[in-house]
Every structure is written in structure tokens, then in C-alpha cells.
Amino acid sequence: MIPSPDETRATLHDLGAHLSDWGLRRFTSDEAYFEWQRQTLSPDDIRALHDHVEKKRHGSSEEETAFYDLSAAPRILPALYSQRYDYYLAIGPLVAAQLRDAATVLDFGCGPGILTTYYARCCPHARVTGFDRSRASILEAQRKAGAFHLKNVHFECVDLDAGPHAGTYDCIVATHALLQSEQDPGLPSRSWRTFERAQDAAGQGAFERRTGLGIRLDGLMEALAPAGRMIVFDKTRQLARRVPLQRALAARGLHLLEAPQRVRYSLVEEVSDDGPFFVLSQGEGHAIGWNEQPEPDEGRPFDRARLPSGVQTADIPLYENHWPSAQRAWEQLRDKAVIREDTAEESDGRQLHVELGTTEGLRYLYCANTFDQRQLVIVEPARAEMLHTYYQEIIQGSA
């Protein structure tokens, strides 16, 4: 059931009060946020955070855990996690709405327990458990739960990468926890001409191993009650990452209970599109199918008759589309003639195709790769050199 506007306002008010109890603040400008961070943290704290962020981005799971250990320090936590304020406002109510009939809840990858304690407050009837492999995060979560006088929540330092954990739960929540390997691009498509992925068991298995998805998901499946549900939200907006995640979920007998939701929120000034937000359960009889095609985007079709007339700004094309829909626009170009094209293929199967040509008396450049990036640019013949230069930059950049 869709909540009423009054219910939505009340939920956001309660969640805002909860975040305030954690010392978090909401910022709408980077300048104000970083000024507050400088006032709150010492120069040594800021240097240590920057150092740990770089190690986390390119290092091992131990270095990732060390970052979360540092970020859980009470003097650092509010200043760091305030960046995620709007993320909590977006995800917290969506998850809480799925917990109303659950007696036991597991929040996997709970961190310091910011949302876990909110779920416990929203669902006093439920026994809520938080798992995280950062011991410092768990200790801070336990401290805050005590400060909030919450009797229905407890936290455990658990690393599912080391093996499964005993216990079963009616609902398992995994938000930004299953796929933390943000640098992994995912699975490439069959070729630059298509968004389809081959049914490649070896490639799927390799993705699950190198990202840790497989072992974590197997551990959660052992903990999920037979009639339970699982909520998954991760950094898988890119189709190349979304497809192997969906296939991993489906291979373990999970089905969609609801249509996946697109979730957009801000990290201060930066807009983030993550997800989708999946609500899943085991068993048969669910009619919602998995979608392995790109989402609808903001790109418009190319229409020669609707192009702007008169003198154009030198660096602005007549038409530009850098969304997946650029492929359909390119396929539908009329009187298309290719002047030059190059396709590079790497040993791991990645492909990049770049093409210069003419269409309806105009010049175009089309670029496509096997990680779903597409771009179509069209200019007048007088500005053809602009596309030739861009073409060379792309080819040289891929060498």
C-alpha cells in the first residue's frame, strides 16, 4: 500500500530525528559540509581518512575493514556519515516498510548501526540483528543501541567471507553490502552492437569470486527462513553489474516480489543513482521477470527536421546523445555512409567501436563499447573537423 503524504512526512520526520540522535547533519552544499568537517575533525583525522579511503579503493578486504574501523570512531562518525544523510532518508523508509510482519530481521553489513537502530525503533515487535566485519563499527553500534535503550537489537562481528553463520531470519537486509567492489566493471556484453550478455557460467563465477558476491550470498541464503524475504540494494546501476547480480540472485532460487525500484539521492551536491531496490523471496509462482535491458533514459531520437537552425555555438553539436538510447538513434540514421571506423578488441573480450560517417547531409560520430556506453554526435559538414579530432582522441585513449 502506498503511504499517504501525511504518513510520508511523519516517517521522514521520525527518521530525521533518529539521524540527529546519531549527530548527523544534512548539507546541500559541498562548501558548507567540508567547512563543518574541518571544524569537527583535526588535520590528522582528515589525513588518516584520506589515506584509508585510497587504500580501501584499491586494496584488500583488510584495508577496507580498517577504513570502516576508523570511520566508526565517535569523533569521526558524524562528520563522515553526514555525507550519506539523503541516502538514509531514501533507503530507510523503503526497508522499514518491508519489515512490518517480520519477527526476526538481519541487517547484513550494518556498519555502525545507523539504519539498524532505526529499524529496531520502527519495529519494536521484531528481533533485529546487525552483522558487520568491522569490530569497531559493531562496538559503536552496541554503544548507541544502549544509549537509545533499545532492547530488541543486538550486533555481532561476523565476516561471511570466512564462512556461514548459524541462525535463520524472516527478513534479510543487504544494502550497499553484497557488492562493495566498486571498481569492478562487471560482465561485458556479447559485442559492442548489443546489450545482451552470454549465458557464461565461467564468467559469472569469476565475477562472483572476485567481488565476494558468491560467498556472501550463499551465506545469506543459509540464514534466510524458507518463507522469508530478502532486500537487496547495491551499487549496480550499470547494466554490466546489474545483470550478474540478478543472475546470482536467480541462480539461488530468489524471485522478485515487487517490481525493482530506481532510487536517486544526493551525496551533498552529487546525485547518485544506485540500485535497483530489490524485494525478493524463495519459491515459485512470482510473475515478475528479470530485466536485462538498459533502463529508459533521457536521450531523444534523432530527427533531422527538428534540428536547430542558424549559427550554432562552436562546441555544441546539432545533436548529442550519450545514453544507451544512442544505439537505437544510430541504427535509425537515414542515408548513412561510413567514412572511417575502428574496432579494438582486448584479450578479455572488451570491445570499443568508433565510427565516422554521413547522414542526411550531416556528419556523425558514433562510439560504443561492451560495457554499455554509447554516444552519438551529429554536426554540420563545416564542423566535421571537430568530429575528426574527437575520433582521434578516442582511438588514442584506448591504445
Order of alpha helices (4+ residues) and beta strands (2+ residues): alpha-alpha-alpha-alpha-alpha-alpha-beta-alpha-beta-alpha-beta-beta-alpha-alpha-beta-alpha-beta-beta-beta-beta-alpha-beta-beta-beta-beta-alpha
